[in-house]
Amino acid sequence: MQWLFDIVQGMIDAAIAACHTWVLSLGYATQTWALEQLCTSAIRVSRSTTQPVPSGSWTVIYFNAVNWDINGEWIDYRFVPKEAGYFQVNVAAMGVNLVANTLFMAGIFKNGVKQAGSRFGVLLTDYQGTVMTDIVHCNGSTDYIEARVYQNSGSSKNLFADITATYMSIHQLSKDSWL
Protein backbone atom coordinates (compact mmCIF):
# COMPACT_ATOMS: atom_id res chain seq x y z
CA MET A 1 0.00 0.00 0.00
CA GLN A 2 2.95 2.35 0.65
CA TRP A 3 3.78 2.18 -3.08
CA LEU A 4 0.40 3.81 -3.85
CA PHE A 5 1.05 6.67 -1.43
CA ASP A 6 4.50 7.16 -2.96
CA ILE A 7 3.00 7.39 -6.46
CA VAL A 8 0.35 9.92 -5.34
CA GLN A 9 2.95 11.98 -3.46
CA GLY A 10 5.16 12.00 -6.58
CA MET A 11 2.24 13.24 -8.68
CA ILE A 12 1.49 16.01 -6.19
CA ASP A 13 5.16 17.08 -6.06
CA ALA A 14 5.33 17.14 -9.88
CA ALA A 15 2.12 19.22 -10.10
CA ILE A 16 3.43 21.75 -7.56
CA ALA A 17 6.76 22.06 -9.41
CA ALA A 18 4.96 22.52 -12.75
CA CYS A 19 2.63 25.17 -11.30
CA HIS A 20 5.56 27.00 -9.71
CA THR A 21 7.49 27.01 -13.00
CA TRP A 22 4.43 28.18 -14.94
CA VAL A 23 3.69 31.10 -12.57
CA LEU A 24 7.31 32.26 -12.63
CA SER A 25 7.51 31.95 -16.43
CA LEU A 26 4.48 34.23 -16.82
CA GLY A 27 6.27 36.91 -14.83
CA TYR A 28 3.50 37.28 -12.27
CA ALA A 29 5.83 36.85 -9.35
CA THR A 30 9.26 35.78 -8.30
CA GLN A 31 10.34 34.23 -5.06
CA THR A 32 12.28 37.42 -4.26
CA TRP A 33 9.19 39.54 -4.92
CA ALA A 34 7.07 37.36 -2.65
CA LEU A 35 9.62 37.61 0.17
CA GLU A 36 9.85 41.40 -0.25
CA GLN A 37 6.08 41.64 0.12
CA LEU A 38 6.10 39.57 3.31
CA CYS A 39 9.17 41.11 4.97
CA THR A 40 7.80 44.44 6.10
CA SER A 41 9.11 46.99 8.60
CA ALA A 42 9.18 45.96 12.23
CA ILE A 43 11.01 47.36 15.23
CA ARG A 44 10.92 47.06 19.00
CA VAL A 45 12.93 49.33 21.26
CA SER A 46 13.01 49.79 25.04
CA ARG A 47 14.74 51.63 27.90
CA SER A 48 17.56 49.80 29.66
CA THR A 49 18.32 52.70 32.05
CA THR A 50 16.12 55.29 33.73
CA GLN A 51 15.43 58.58 31.94
CA PRO A 52 14.44 61.83 33.66
CA VAL A 53 11.14 63.41 32.59
CA PRO A 54 10.80 67.09 33.52
CA SER A 55 7.45 68.35 34.78
CA GLY A 56 5.11 70.16 32.41
CA SER A 57 6.45 69.36 28.93
CA TRP A 58 6.27 66.53 26.41
CA THR A 59 9.62 64.71 26.50
CA VAL A 60 10.99 62.37 23.83
CA ILE A 61 11.61 58.88 25.16
CA TYR A 62 15.20 58.03 24.26
CA PHE A 63 14.87 54.29 23.80
CA ASN A 64 18.42 53.03 24.17
CA ALA A 65 17.96 49.27 23.64
CA VAL A 66 17.04 47.93 20.22
CA ASN A 67 15.27 44.62 20.69
CA TRP A 68 14.91 44.17 16.91
CA ASP A 69 14.97 46.34 13.79
CA ILE A 70 14.31 44.33 10.63
CA ASN A 71 15.14 47.05 8.06
CA GLY A 72 17.55 49.34 9.95
CA GLU A 73 14.92 52.05 10.44
CA TRP A 74 15.67 53.04 14.06
CA ILE A 75 17.77 56.21 13.64
CA ASP A 76 18.60 58.79 16.34
CA TYR A 77 15.88 57.63 18.76
CA ARG A 78 13.14 57.68 16.15
CA PHE A 79 11.56 55.35 13.62
CA VAL A 80 12.25 56.48 10.04
CA PRO A 81 10.48 54.11 7.61
CA LYS A 82 12.08 53.42 4.26
CA GLU A 83 8.77 52.74 2.52
CA ALA A 84 5.42 54.53 2.56
CA GLY A 85 2.53 52.80 4.27
CA TYR A 86 0.42 52.37 7.37
CA PHE A 87 2.11 51.39 10.63
CA GLN A 88 0.73 49.95 13.87
CA VAL A 89 2.49 51.88 16.67
CA ASN A 90 2.45 50.72 20.31
CA VAL A 91 3.98 52.71 23.17
CA ALA A 92 4.20 51.76 26.84
CA ALA A 93 5.75 53.98 29.51
CA MET A 94 6.06 53.59 33.25
CA GLY A 95 6.93 56.43 35.60
CA VAL A 96 8.76 56.00 38.89
CA ASN A 97 7.41 57.57 42.12
CA LEU A 98 4.74 59.62 40.41
CA VAL A 99 2.67 61.92 42.59
CA ALA A 100 -1.00 61.24 43.36
CA ASN A 101 -3.56 63.52 41.66
CA THR A 102 -1.25 64.47 38.78
CA LEU A 103 -1.11 63.41 35.13
CA PHE A 104 1.14 60.90 33.38
CA MET A 105 0.64 60.55 29.62
CA ALA A 106 2.25 58.84 26.64
CA GLY A 107 1.98 60.06 23.08
CA ILE A 108 2.75 59.02 19.54
CA PHE A 109 4.32 61.87 17.57
CA LYS A 110 4.76 62.04 13.79
CA ASN A 111 7.24 64.68 12.60
CA GLY A 112 7.09 66.32 16.05
CA VAL A 113 3.28 66.62 16.07
CA LYS A 114 1.12 64.56 18.44
CA GLN A 115 -0.96 62.00 16.56
CA ALA A 116 -2.45 60.23 19.55
CA GLY A 117 -2.06 60.27 23.30
CA SER A 118 -3.19 58.49 26.41
CA ARG A 119 -4.30 60.33 29.54
CA PHE A 120 -3.72 58.75 32.91
CA GLY A 121 -4.58 60.36 36.23
CA VAL A 122 -2.10 59.15 38.84
CA LEU A 123 -4.04 57.67 41.75
CA LEU A 124 -1.22 56.78 44.13
CA THR A 125 2.35 57.93 44.67
CA ASP A 126 3.98 54.90 43.13
CA TYR A 127 5.05 53.30 39.85
CA GLN A 128 2.33 54.00 37.27
CA GLY A 129 2.18 53.07 33.61
CA THR A 130 0.26 53.97 30.51
CA VAL A 131 -0.13 52.38 27.09
CA MET A 132 -0.86 54.07 23.76
CA THR A 133 -1.58 52.52 20.37
CA ASP A 134 -2.60 53.88 16.99
CA ILE A 135 -2.16 53.43 13.24
CA VAL A 136 0.00 56.08 11.56
CA HIS A 137 0.65 56.71 7.86
CA CYS A 138 4.21 57.60 6.81
CA ASN A 139 5.42 58.73 3.38
CA GLY A 140 8.61 56.63 3.39
CA SER A 141 10.94 59.58 2.75
CA THR A 142 10.67 62.40 5.31
CA ASP A 143 8.23 61.17 7.98
CA TYR A 144 9.37 59.84 11.35
CA ILE A 145 7.70 58.56 14.52
CA GLU A 146 8.71 59.24 18.13
CA ALA A 147 7.24 58.36 21.50
CA ARG A 148 6.96 61.07 24.16
CA VAL A 149 5.76 61.28 27.74
CA TYR A 150 4.30 64.04 29.88
CA GLN A 151 3.94 64.41 33.63
CA ASN A 152 2.96 67.42 35.73
CA SER A 153 4.04 66.56 39.30
CA GLY A 154 6.00 69.79 39.74
CA SER A 155 9.39 68.05 39.75
CA SER A 156 11.38 65.75 37.48
CA LYS A 157 10.45 62.06 37.59
CA ASN A 158 12.10 59.03 35.97
CA LEU A 159 10.93 56.51 33.43
CA PHE A 160 11.26 52.96 34.66
CA ALA A 161 13.97 51.02 32.82
CA ASP A 162 12.49 47.67 31.85
CA ILE A 163 11.99 45.87 28.54
CA THR A 164 8.36 45.12 29.48
CA ALA A 165 7.42 48.51 30.97
CA THR A 166 8.90 51.24 28.76
CA TYR A 167 9.01 50.32 25.08
CA MET A 168 7.79 51.08 21.56
CA SER A 169 6.97 48.53 18.89
CA ILE A 170 6.04 49.28 15.29
CA HIS A 171 4.94 46.96 12.51
CA GLN A 172 4.02 47.87 8.96
CA LEU A 173 0.43 46.89 8.20
CA SER A 174 0.46 47.79 4.50
CA LYS A 175 2.64 49.42 1.91
CA ASP A 176 1.30 52.20 -0.28
CA SER A 177 2.52 50.15 -3.25
CA TRP A 178 -0.03 47.46 -2.30
CA LEU A 179 -2.94 49.88 -2.59
C-alpha positions in Angstrom: 0.0 0.0 0.0 2.9 2.3 0.6 3.8 2.2 -3.1 0.4 3.8 -3.9 1.1 6.7 -1.4 4.5 7.2 -3.0 3.0 7.4 -6.5 0.3 9.9 -5.3 3.0 12.0 -3.5 5.2 12.0 -6.6 2.2 13.2 -8.7 1.5 16.0 -6.2 5.2 17.1 -6.1 5.3 17.1 -9.9 2.1 19.2 -10.1 3.4 21.7 -7.6 6.8 22.1 -9.4 5.0 22.5 -12.8 2.6 25.2 -11.3 5.6 27.0 -9.7 7.5 27.0 -13.0 4.4 28.2 -14.9 3.7 31.1 -12.6 7.3 32.3 -12.6 7.5 32.0 -16.4 4.5 34.2 -16.8 6.3 36.9 -14.8 3.5 37.3 -12.3 5.8 36.8 -9.3 9.3 35.8 -8.3 10.3 34.2 -5.1 12.3 37.4 -4.3 9.2 39.5 -4.9 7.1 37.4 -2.6 9.6 37.6 0.2 9.9 41.4 -0.3 6.1 41.6 0.1 6.1 39.6 3.3 9.2 41.1 5.0 7.8 44.4 6.1 9.1 47.0 8.6 9.2 46.0 12.2 11.0 47.4 15.2 10.9 47.1 19.0 12.9 49.3 21.3 13.0 49.8 25.0 14.7 51.6 27.9 17.6 49.8 29.7 18.3 52.7 32.0 16.1 55.3 33.7 15.4 58.6 31.9 14.4 61.8 33.7 11.1 63.4 32.6 10.8 67.1 33.5 7.5 68.4 34.8 5.1 70.2 32.4 6.5 69.4 28.9 6.3 66.5 26.4 9.6 64.7 26.5 11.0 62.4 23.8 11.6 58.9 25.2 15.2 58.0 24.3 14.9 54.3 23.8 18.4 53.0 24.2 18.0 49.3 23.6 17.0 47.9 20.2 15.3 44.6 20.7 14.9 44.2 16.9 15.0 46.3 13.8 14.3 44.3 10.6 15.1 47.1 8.1 17.5 49.3 9.9 14.9 52.1 10.4 15.7 53.0 14.1 17.8 56.2 13.6 18.6 58.8 16.3 15.9 57.6 18.8 13.1 57.7 16.1 11.6 55.4 13.6 12.3 56.5 10.0 10.5 54.1 7.6 12.1 53.4 4.3 8.8 52.7 2.5 5.4 54.5 2.6 2.5 52.8 4.3 0.4 52.4 7.4 2.1 51.4 10.6 0.7 50.0 13.9 2.5 51.9 16.7 2.4 50.7 20.3 4.0 52.7 23.2 4.2 51.8 26.8 5.7 54.0 29.5 6.1 53.6 33.2 6.9 56.4 35.6 8.8 56.0 38.9 7.4 57.6 42.1 4.7 59.6 40.4 2.7 61.9 42.6 -1.0 61.2 43.4 -3.6 63.5 41.7 -1.2 64.5 38.8 -1.1 63.4 35.1 1.1 60.9 33.4 0.6 60.6 29.6 2.3 58.8 26.6 2.0 60.1 23.1 2.8 59.0 19.5 4.3 61.9 17.6 4.8 62.0 13.8 7.2 64.7 12.6 7.1 66.3 16.0 3.3 66.6 16.1 1.1 64.6 18.4 -1.0 62.0 16.6 -2.4 60.2 19.6 -2.1 60.3 23.3 -3.2 58.5 26.4 -4.3 60.3 29.5 -3.7 58.8 32.9 -4.6 60.4 36.2 -2.1 59.2 38.8 -4.0 57.7 41.8 -1.2 56.8 44.1 2.3 57.9 44.7 4.0 54.9 43.1 5.0 53.3 39.8 2.3 54.0 37.3 2.2 53.1 33.6 0.3 54.0 30.5 -0.1 52.4 27.1 -0.9 54.1 23.8 -1.6 52.5 20.4 -2.6 53.9 17.0 -2.2 53.4 13.2 0.0 56.1 11.6 0.6 56.7 7.9 4.2 57.6 6.8 5.4 58.7 3.4 8.6 56.6 3.4 10.9 59.6 2.7 10.7 62.4 5.3 8.2 61.2 8.0 9.4 59.8 11.3 7.7 58.6 14.5 8.7 59.2 18.1 7.2 58.4 21.5 7.0 61.1 24.2 5.8 61.3 27.7 4.3 64.0 29.9 3.9 64.4 33.6 3.0 67.4 35.7 4.0 66.6 39.3 6.0 69.8 39.7 9.4 68.1 39.7 11.4 65.7 37.5 10.4 62.1 37.6 12.1 59.0 36.0 10.9 56.5 33.4 11.3 53.0 34.7 14.0 51.0 32.8 12.5 47.7 31.8 12.0 45.9 28.5 8.4 45.1 29.5 7.4 48.5 31.0 8.9 51.2 28.8 9.0 50.3 25.1 7.8 51.1 21.6 7.0 48.5 18.9 6.0 49.3 15.3 4.9 47.0 12.5 4.0 47.9 9.0 0.4 46.9 8.2 0.5 47.8 4.5 2.6 49.4 1.9 1.3 52.2 -0.3 2.5 50.1 -3.2 0.0 47.5 -2.3 -2.9 49.9 -2.6 
